[in-house]
Amino acid sequence: MRKVTLIILFFISLFLTSCEEVVDVDLDTAPPRLVIEAAINWEKGEKGDEQLVKLTTTTGYFENVIPTISNAIVYIKNSHDEQFNFIEVKKTGQYVCTNFKPVIGEKYTLTVISRGNRYIASEILQSVAPITRIEQNNNGGFTGKDIEIKAFYNDPADEDNFYLYKYVYPNKVKSTFYADEDKFFNGNEFFSLSDDEDLVVGNEIEITHFGISKQYYNYMNILVSVAGSNVGGPFQSPPATVKGNIVNVTNKDNYPLGYFSLCETYSVKYKINPK
């Protein structure tokens, strides 16, 4: 019996030893790319003069720190050649403008000059329909037991409109985004819809609607399909190589990531009630 036990232990030790073998995983690497987070958002009713552009780079898969880019030149011009300069805050990669002038329908051009490269992009500031009412349904979802929230608005008639919806939940670290177009509800009342099945009475959520361009709508659809709706957002580093509208005019092959957008926004906070 002792001999059999020793043989079993011998084979177990061989198995465990083989499990300790190191397996090298060959991960593809690429030179870091500039990431430009240039989301100019103008909340309805606010002045909109304070705006932010962030410059970072892509980094290794296992890295925890996102490198920032300092000492860049960042500015935006409108169609009247009026220039709005963005000044870096203490080597943070965050560039701030305090005198921006948002005008619906105005065309703006972003310029970023960094490390011998010039990056440019142009967009038109889009308007958004205000949220008119919030509707709570306590019998939603597939089970009929989830709490659903709808934020309604009146879509303008006789024009193509595109929207980005953002939901911030108290039980999620990241915000939820999804894009929409008025192809099937042009000129009618429509809504955005919450997608958190864990909402409970007493939770407070924040809902923001963005008026966006058709190009930004297409970009967001690609971004969400790659990363899922529960992403850090279009205003943070993209999770994959999804090209935006910013072009490197110095070296087109060395293209940046990120998107230059200009949106009017409308935000509301809603507290889930017992109903």
Kinemage of the C-alpha trace (Angstrom):
@kinemage 1
@onewidth
@group {chain A} dominant
@subgroup {mainchain}
@vectorlist {calphas} color= white
{ca met a 1} P 0.000 0.000 0.000
{ca arg a 2} L 2.888 2.358 0.818
{ca lys a 3} L 4.458 1.686 -2.604
{ca val a 4} L 1.211 2.559 -4.408
{ca thr a 5} L 0.923 5.795 -2.387
{ca leu a 6} L 4.460 6.806 -3.303
{ca ile a 7} L 3.774 6.201 -7.015
{ca ile a 8} L 0.605 8.341 -6.877
{ca leu a 9} L 2.488 11.142 -5.117
{ca phe a 10} L 5.260 10.908 -7.720
{ca phe a 11} L 2.826 11.399 -10.637
{ca ile a 12} L 1.012 14.244 -8.809
{ca ser a 13} L 4.334 16.004 -8.269
{ca leu a 14} L 5.159 15.650 -11.973
{ca phe a 15} L 1.749 17.120 -12.890
{ca leu a 16} L 2.158 20.078 -10.536
{ca thr a 17} L 5.668 20.730 -11.762
{ca ser a 18} L 4.489 20.827 -15.372
{ca cys a 19} L 1.764 23.337 -14.364
{ca glu a 20} L 4.436 25.757 -13.163
{ca glu a 21} L 5.943 26.139 -16.632
{ca val a 22} L 6.018 29.780 -17.738
{ca val a 23} L 4.062 30.542 -20.913
{ca asp a 24} L 5.173 33.646 -22.833
{ca val a 25} L 2.315 35.534 -24.487
{ca asp a 26} L 3.422 37.569 -27.480
{ca leu a 27} L 1.371 40.801 -27.370
{ca asp a 28} L 1.466 43.093 -30.384
{ca thr a 29} L 3.058 46.438 -29.599
{ca ala a 30} L 2.874 49.699 -31.473
{ca pro a 31} L 4.335 53.177 -31.049
{ca pro a 32} L 2.182 55.400 -28.828
{ca arg a 33} L -0.358 57.625 -30.576
{ca leu a 34} L -1.583 61.017 -29.487
{ca val a 35} L -5.102 60.983 -28.025
{ca ile a 36} L -6.979 64.293 -28.324
{ca glu a 37} L -10.077 64.633 -26.130
{ca ala a 38} L -11.720 67.787 -27.469
{ca ala a 39} L -15.401 67.709 -26.518
{ca ile a 40} L -16.773 71.249 -26.467
{ca asn a 41} L -20.077 70.972 -24.586
{ca trp a 42} L -22.406 73.901 -23.977
{ca glu a 43} L -25.108 73.295 -21.374
{ca lys a 44} L -28.385 74.983 -22.339
{ca gly a 45} L -28.782 78.227 -20.406
{ca glu a 46} L -25.114 78.401 -19.365
{ca lys a 47} L -22.418 80.742 -20.678
{ca gly a 48} L -20.195 77.977 -22.051
{ca asp a 49} L -17.013 80.063 -21.921
{ca glu a 50} L -14.953 77.505 -19.942
{ca gln a 51} L -13.847 74.561 -22.076
{ca leu a 52} L -11.237 71.810 -21.810
{ca val a 53} L -9.011 69.836 -24.195
{ca lys a 54} L -6.977 66.876 -22.897
{ca leu a 55} L -3.854 65.450 -24.539
{ca thr a 56} L -2.593 61.975 -23.668
{ca thr a 57} L -1.011 59.048 -25.492
{ca thr a 58} L -1.851 55.390 -25.871
{ca thr a 59} L 0.188 53.074 -23.690
{ca gly a 60} L 0.893 49.397 -23.000
{ca tyr a 61} L -1.937 47.012 -22.156
{ca phe a 62} L -0.673 46.361 -18.626
{ca glu a 63} L 0.207 49.968 -17.805
{ca asn a 64} L -1.874 51.694 -15.118
{ca val a 65} L -0.773 55.258 -15.832
{ca ile a 66} L -1.886 57.132 -18.951
{ca pro a 67} L 0.939 59.428 -20.174
{ca thr a 68} L -0.002 63.077 -20.656
{ca ile a 69} L 1.329 65.516 -23.253
{ca ser a 70} L 2.642 68.887 -22.126
{ca asn a 71} L 3.966 71.996 -23.870
{ca ala a 72} L 1.582 71.751 -26.814
{ca ile a 73} L -0.084 74.672 -28.603
{ca val a 74} L -3.866 74.303 -28.605
{ca tyr a 75} L -6.436 76.713 -30.010
{ca ile a 76} L -9.829 76.858 -31.726
{ca lys a 77} L -10.902 79.375 -34.379
{ca asn a 78} L -14.420 80.208 -35.523
{ca ser a 79} L -15.470 81.155 -39.070
{ca his a 80} L -14.720 84.828 -38.301
{ca asp a 81} L -11.062 83.941 -37.568
{ca glu a 82} L -11.560 84.666 -33.860
{ca gln a 83} L -9.072 82.555 -31.904
{ca phe a 84} L -9.636 80.922 -28.511
{ca asn a 85} L -6.419 79.772 -26.835
{ca phe a 86} L -6.236 76.767 -24.497
{ca ile a 87} L -3.538 77.058 -21.811
{ca glu a 88} L -2.103 74.014 -20.050
{ca val a 89} L -2.682 73.610 -16.306
{ca lys a 90} L 0.640 72.781 -14.574
{ca lys a 91} L 1.914 70.037 -16.870
{ca thr a 92} L -1.237 67.933 -16.555
{ca gly a 93} L -1.994 67.561 -20.257
{ca gln a 94} L -5.201 69.508 -19.611
{ca tyr a 95} L -5.582 72.690 -21.648
{ca val a 96} L -8.207 75.220 -20.539
{ca cys a 97} L -9.928 78.116 -22.300
{ca thr a 98} L -11.915 80.644 -20.261
{ca asn a 99} L -13.276 82.908 -23.010
{ca phe a 100} L -14.806 80.515 -25.541
{ca lys a 101} L -17.876 81.801 -27.422
{ca pro a 102} L -20.323 79.031 -28.397
{ca val a 103} L -22.745 79.828 -31.229
{ca ile a 104} L -25.238 77.291 -32.631
{ca gly a 105} L -24.543 76.551 -36.304
{ca glu a 106} L -21.072 78.118 -36.159
{ca lys a 107} L -18.121 76.271 -37.683
{ca tyr a 108} L -15.030 75.866 -35.505
{ca thr a 109} L -11.558 74.539 -36.317
{ca leu a 110} L -9.305 72.920 -33.723
{ca thr a 111} L -5.511 73.103 -34.050
{ca val a 112} L -3.058 71.146 -31.890
{ca ile a 113} L 0.700 71.507 -32.405
{ca ser a 114} L 2.809 68.981 -30.541
{ca arg a 115} L 6.243 67.433 -31.034
{ca gly a 116} L 6.659 68.738 -34.572
{ca asn a 117} L 3.209 67.654 -35.743
{ca arg a 118} L 0.142 69.760 -36.519
{ca tyr a 119} L -3.305 68.252 -35.964
{ca ile a 120} L -6.526 69.884 -37.201
{ca ala a 121} L -10.267 69.162 -37.255
{ca ser a 122} L -13.420 71.125 -38.041
{ca glu a 123} L -16.978 70.741 -36.748
{ca ile a 124} L -20.233 72.713 -36.463
{ca leu a 125} L -21.828 73.367 -33.085
{ca gln a 126} L -25.085 71.385 -32.961
{ca ser a 127} L -28.211 72.302 -30.983
{ca val a 128} L -30.224 69.929 -28.786
{ca ala a 129} L -33.931 69.694 -27.958
{ca pro a 130} L -34.550 70.227 -24.217
{ca ile a 131} L -35.815 67.398 -22.023
{ca thr a 132} L -39.481 68.148 -21.331
{ca arg a 133} L -40.479 65.409 -18.873
{ca ile a 134} L -39.302 62.237 -17.112
{ca glu a 135} L -41.404 59.078 -16.976
{ca gln a 136} L -40.808 56.242 -14.484
{ca asn a 137} L -42.013 52.685 -15.118
{ca asn a 138} L -41.676 50.188 -12.262
{ca asn a 139} L -42.731 47.220 -14.419
{ca gly a 140} L -40.090 47.363 -17.121
{ca gly a 141} L -37.398 45.059 -18.476
{ca phe a 142} L -37.710 41.428 -19.560
{ca thr a 143} L -38.910 40.356 -16.123
{ca gly a 144} L -41.460 43.145 -15.779
{ca lys a 145} L -39.933 44.018 -12.407
{ca asp a 146} L -37.171 46.461 -13.398
{ca ile a 147} L -37.383 50.238 -12.970
{ca glu a 148} L -37.106 52.055 -16.307
{ca ile a 149} L -36.662 55.783 -16.820
{ca lys a 150} L -37.575 57.648 -20.025
{ca ala a 151} L -36.437 61.214 -20.707
{ca phe a 152} L -38.729 62.811 -23.317
{ca tyr a 153} L -38.041 65.650 -25.768
{ca asn a 154} L -39.663 67.118 -28.900
{ca asp a 155} L -37.588 66.510 -32.002
{ca pro a 156} L -37.525 69.498 -34.423
{ca ala a 157} L -39.424 68.854 -37.662
{ca asp a 158} L -38.129 69.002 -41.239
{ca glu a 159} L -34.468 68.533 -40.374
{ca asp a 160} L -32.122 65.653 -39.666
{ca asn a 161} L -31.091 65.499 -36.021
{ca phe a 162} L -28.643 63.235 -34.213
{ca tyr a 163} L -28.371 62.666 -30.488
{ca leu a 164} L -26.026 61.243 -27.886
{ca tyr a 165} L -27.555 60.107 -24.587
{ca lys a 166} L -25.527 59.818 -21.388
{ca tyr a 167} L -26.781 58.145 -18.198
{ca val a 168} L -24.851 58.335 -14.938
{ca tyr a 169} L -25.909 55.782 -12.323
{ca pro a 170} L -24.991 55.743 -8.604
{ca asn a 171} L -24.003 52.056 -8.723
{ca lys a 172} L -21.717 52.231 -11.788
{ca val a 173} L -18.233 53.671 -12.066
{ca lys a 174} L -18.541 54.463 -15.766
{ca ser a 175} L -21.256 56.348 -17.591
{ca thr a 176} L -23.492 54.721 -20.197
{ca phe a 177} L -23.693 56.247 -23.690
{ca tyr a 178} L -25.668 55.500 -26.826
{ca ala a 179} L -26.313 57.435 -30.034
{ca asp a 180} L -29.602 57.966 -31.866
{ca glu a 181} L -30.983 59.572 -35.041
{ca asp a 182} L -34.474 60.928 -35.748
{ca lys a 183} L -34.986 58.905 -38.934
{ca phe a 184} L -38.122 57.226 -37.568
{ca phe a 185} L -39.459 59.971 -35.266
{ca asn a 186} L -38.661 63.215 -37.093
{ca gly a 187} L -40.773 66.071 -35.742
{ca asn a 188} L -42.339 63.959 -32.973
{ca glu a 189} L -41.896 63.449 -29.259
{ca phe a 190} L -39.277 60.822 -28.440
{ca phe a 191} L -37.171 59.698 -25.481
{ca ser a 192} L -33.937 58.201 -24.215
{ca leu a 193} L -34.152 55.115 -22.017
{ca ser a 194} L -32.200 53.932 -18.974
{ca asp a 195} L -30.523 50.527 -19.147
{ca asp a 196} L -29.645 49.789 -15.516
{ca glu a 197} L -31.654 46.815 -14.268
{ca asp a 198} L -30.453 47.399 -10.700
{ca leu a 199} L -32.153 50.761 -10.121
{ca val a 200} L -33.956 50.990 -6.780
{ca val a 201} L -36.093 53.573 -5.018
{ca gly a 202} L -33.948 56.424 -3.721
{ca asn a 203} L -31.300 56.220 -6.468
{ca glu a 204} L -30.506 59.503 -8.186
{ca ile a 205} L -29.454 59.351 -11.835
{ca glu a 206} L -28.159 62.082 -14.118
{ca ile a 207} L -29.366 62.219 -17.723
{ca thr a 208} L -27.671 64.306 -20.419
{ca his a 209} L -28.731 64.709 -24.051
{ca phe a 210} L -26.204 65.992 -26.594
{ca gly a 211} L -26.974 67.442 -30.019
{ca ile a 212} L -24.363 65.908 -32.333
{ca ser a 213} L -23.402 65.896 -36.007
{ca lys a 214} L -24.005 62.978 -38.367
{ca gln a 215} L -20.249 62.312 -38.487
{ca tyr a 216} L -20.030 62.182 -34.698
{ca tyr a 217} L -23.076 59.883 -34.638
{ca asn a 218} L -21.278 57.457 -36.982
{ca tyr a 219} L -18.105 57.647 -34.873
{ca met a 220} L -19.988 56.938 -31.648
{ca asn a 221} L -21.784 53.947 -33.152
{ca ile a 222} L -18.422 52.423 -34.059
{ca leu a 223} L -16.921 53.259 -30.666
{ca val a 224} L -19.841 51.772 -28.725
{ca ser a 225} L -19.870 48.628 -30.896
{ca val a 226} L -16.182 48.092 -30.109
{ca ala a 227} L -16.275 48.881 -26.388
{ca gly a 228} L -19.934 48.403 -25.432
{ca ser a 229} L -22.301 51.092 -24.200
{ca asn a 230} L -20.854 51.097 -20.674
{ca val a 231} L -17.646 52.892 -21.646
{ca gly a 232} L -15.680 55.759 -20.204
{ca gly a 233} L -17.225 57.888 -22.888
{ca pro a 234} L -16.257 59.682 -26.047
{ca phe a 235} L -14.382 62.215 -23.929
{ca gln a 236} L -11.830 59.709 -22.665
{ca ser a 237} L -9.120 57.640 -24.332
{ca pro a 238} L -10.619 55.289 -26.965
{ca pro a 239} L -10.389 51.571 -26.061
{ca ala a 240} L -9.352 50.659 -29.591
{ca thr a 241} L -7.926 52.214 -32.748
{ca val a 242} L -11.059 54.036 -33.838
{ca lys a 243} L -10.189 56.983 -36.076
{ca gly a 244} L -11.953 60.249 -35.376
{ca asn a 245} L -12.139 63.464 -37.389
{ca ile a 246} L -8.742 64.861 -36.344
{ca val a 247} L -6.039 64.745 -39.031
{ca asn a 248} L -2.269 64.987 -38.709
{ca val a 249} L -1.459 67.339 -41.610
{ca thr a 250} L 2.287 66.937 -40.994
{ca asn a 251} L 2.298 63.138 -41.270
{ca lys a 252} L -1.039 61.513 -42.166
{ca asp a 253} L 0.232 58.035 -41.265
{ca asn a 254} L 0.816 59.194 -37.700
{ca tyr a 255} L -2.880 59.889 -37.118
{ca pro a 256} L -4.225 60.673 -33.617
{ca leu a 257} L -7.125 59.105 -31.762
{ca gly a 258} L -10.065 61.007 -30.322
{ca tyr a 259} L -12.702 63.340 -31.738
{ca phe a 260} L -13.369 67.079 -31.952
{ca ser a 261} L -17.041 67.647 -31.197
{ca leu a 262} L -19.194 70.682 -30.429
{ca cys a 263} L -22.526 69.978 -28.740
{ca glu a 264} L -25.266 71.851 -26.998
{ca thr a 265} L -26.359 69.730 -24.039
{ca tyr a 266} L -29.326 69.448 -21.695
{ca ser a 267} L -28.989 67.729 -18.305
{ca val a 268} L -31.433 66.725 -15.577
{ca lys a 269} L -31.157 64.793 -12.319
{ca tyr a 270} L -33.942 62.418 -11.341
{ca lys a 271} L -34.525 60.566 -8.073
{ca ile a 272} L -36.294 57.205 -8.260
{ca asn a 273} L -39.528 57.480 -6.268
{ca pro a 274} L -41.769 54.771 -4.739
{ca lys a 275} L -44.640 55.621 -7.083
